[in-house]
C-alpha cells in the first residue's frame, strides 16, 4: 500500500512542474501592467518604472522564472500586492474557510442527495423519483450566486432569521484560537459555545447554497448506479433468497453502487472548492476563491500562481484518497500505479 | 437506512436550517460594545497600512488619515446642506501646537504631550525623519510632496527637540496645503528604524503591517481583504478624545448585501454603492444619505488631439454639442452629480473650478459643425472606459454612442480592465474615452497644471499642447505665489475660456461622494481625500 502511495505521488511530480510553468506563463500573458496599477492614480512614468524595478518586473522573463522557482523551493510563494501579505500565509489562512464551507455544503448535499437517489432508484416512476428529478434539475439550473442572493434576500433581509452575511462569525465575536482552522471545531475545542453557534448560523445559508447546487450530480449518479445494480443478478438472487428489502438495498446493492458515487463526490468536492468564488463573494466569505479572483482582476501574479498550485496539489491528493477509498469499498479494485 | 429515519433526518435538517439562530439573551457587554463601535462596510479594504508604502490603495489612505497625525490640518466650515466641509484656506495645528509662516519658510512648534502609540514622545527628529521619508521613498508619496515643491530632505530642519522648520524651495502657494494632505504623516522613527533592514532602510515592510503613529486610532487587527479593526488611542493629544471607541471595517464585496446590511440596521456606514441605491435610500428616508460634490473633480469625455479626426477643433465642438448631458445626469447618475454643461450664453467666466461650460445637446448645430469640418459623412472610432467603474462608465458610454451615431460618428465601445487602464492612459493612444480626475488640492491652477499643461503629465490624457495655455497656467501659478490677485484672476479666466473653446476634454458633471449611514450616526465630515474621519463621528 505504502509503495503504491509513494509511486502515485512520484507520478504527480511531472504534472506539478507543468502546472508551475503554465501558470507562470499564463499570468505573464495577462493584460495589464501591475507596475502601472500599483504606482497609483497619480504616478508619473518614472514612478511606474521605480515600482517596476522594485517588483523585479524589469528583468527578463527567464530570470523572473528562475527566481520564482527558487523562491518556491524555499516555500516562498511571493507577496500579494493587493492585500500586501505573503501568499503562503494568506492561502493557509483562507483555505480552511473555503474547506469548511465546501465540506459542510457537501455533507448537507450528500445527506439529501444519496437517500433521494436511492429512493428514486428503488421506486422508478413514483413521486419520489419525480421529486428527485425536479429538485436536481432546479438545483443545477439556478446559478449559485442567484440562489445565494435569493436566500440572503428572504432569510436575512425579509425574515431576519439568518445573521448578516458578514463572513464566518458575527462581527462582535472574536475568532477562536486556531487549531484546525475550522471554526466549528475550533470553537468547540475552546468551549466557546456562543461563538460555535454564531459560526454555525453564519454557515447555514452559504452551505445551503452550495448544497443546492451540488445535489444534482450526486443524486443523479446515485440513482443511475443503483438502478444498474438493482437490475443485476446477485440482487435478484438475494431477493429470491428471502432477504429483507433493507438488507438487499443497503448491504448488497448500495455498497456496490457506491464506486461511481464516490468518484462523483471527489469531482464535486474539488469543483466546489474552486468554484465557490461566487458564494464567497455573496457572503463576504474570506475564502480562497474570492482571493484568487480579486488577484486576477488586479493582475496580481503571485496569488494566482499560488492558488493554481495549491489547487493542483489538492487535486493530486484528492485523487489519491479516492483511489485508496476504492480499494476499501471494493476489494476487487487494486491500486495500480 | 430506513426510509422513516431518513425522512426524520431530512426534516430535522430543514427545520435546523430555518430556525432563527440568534442568541436569545444578548449580554449587556455585547450591547455596550455595539453602542461604542462603528461598523463600516465597503467593497474594498486597504492593502497597506502606510501611505508611504509601495502601491498603497485608496482604502489604505483612510487608515493612515485616522492612525497618524500631521503637523497641520484644515479647519472645518459649513458645506453644502450644512454638512461640515474642510476649509481649504484655514489651517490649524495638529501635532504642531502653533506654526508661523514666513516669507521663505514655515516653523512648527510641536505639542510637548504628544506620544506615539507605544508611549515614546513625538519629537522634532521624528518629524524630520518622516518628511525625509516621504520625499525619498519614491512613487506616489514623493510625487505628492513634489506637487507642493517639497522635494529635498535639506528642506526639513530640526531647530530643537520640539521645533521644526520647513524651508521653501521656491515661492509656491501649494507648499503649506501640501503639508496638510495625508502623505506628510509623522511616523515613530525609532520604532521603525529598529525594524528596518539594509534592503528596506525606511522600514516600509514593518509599517505595512502595523501602524506606528501618534494618531487618534491604532490598528489592532488587520486581515487583508476581510476586515480592519481599529481601537481608540486613549492618550491622543492632538484634539478632543473621539467618541467612537472601536471601528470595525468589514469588506463586503456584494453591493446588494451592503445595502441590505444598512437597511436592516446591522451596519452603521457604507459607501461605494450604485447611484441608484443611494437615490432610493435617499427617497425612502430610513437612512441618512450625504451627497457632496467631489472637490476639484470632474468626469469628462476626452479626445486625443494629436490624431485625426479629433485634431480638428470643429469636430471636438461637434462632439460637445452632440453629447446627451441631461440623459446622463438622469439615467446614469440619478441626479447625484452637479451638471457641468449648459451655462447661460451671457454668463461671465468665474475665477473658480470646476464650472459649467456653455455647450448643450444640440444635434443640428453638431451636424453643421461636422459639415464645416468636412466630416459630414461621419467617421468610425472607439470609445474606451475603465471597467473598475463600469457601473457608471458603461451606461454612460452607451448613451454617448447612441448620441454620436446621430451625427454620423460610429463608435465601438472598448472596455479596459482596471489593471490595464493606467497603462492605456499612459500610452495616450485612445481616441475617445471617459475618465474622472480630481485633485486633493483644490485650486484651479493645480487642476489645469495636471490636465492641460504642455508638459504632458499622465492626466493630460488628450495630449493637449498649447503655448497660450501653458503661459496662462504658469502665469496663474506665479501670480498665486506672489499674491497678485488681478493677474491671477485674469489668467484663471483665460485658461478656463481657452479650455472651453478648444474643448479637448468635455466636462460632463462633478460627481458626488455618497455616504449612507444610520440615523444615529453623527459627525460626518467631508475631506478632500473623500474618506471617513472617525475622530469627529459619534453614535447614538
Interface residues (C-beta under 8 A of the other chain):
Chain A: X30 X31 X32 X33 X34 X36 X37 X38 X39 X40 X41 X42 X43 X44 X45 X47 X48 X50 X51 X54 X55 X80 X81 X82 X83 X84 X85 X90 X93 X108 X111 X112 X115 X119 X149 X152 X153 X155 X156 X157 X160 X161 X162 X163 X164 X165 X166 X167 X171 X172 X194 X197 X198 X200 X201 X204 X208 X246 X250 X281 X282 X283 X284 X286 X290 X291 X294 X297 X298 X299
Chain B: X1 X2 X3 X6 X9 X10 X13 X16 X17 X18 X19 X20 X21 X22 X23 X30 X33 X34 X37 X39 X41 X46 X47 X48 X53 X54 X55 X56 X57 X138 X139 X140 X142 X143 X144 X208 X209 X223 X224 X225 X226 X227 X248 X250 X251 X252 X253 X254 X256 X257 X260 X261 X263 X264 X266 X267 X417 X418 X419 X420 X422 X423 X426 X457 X458 X459
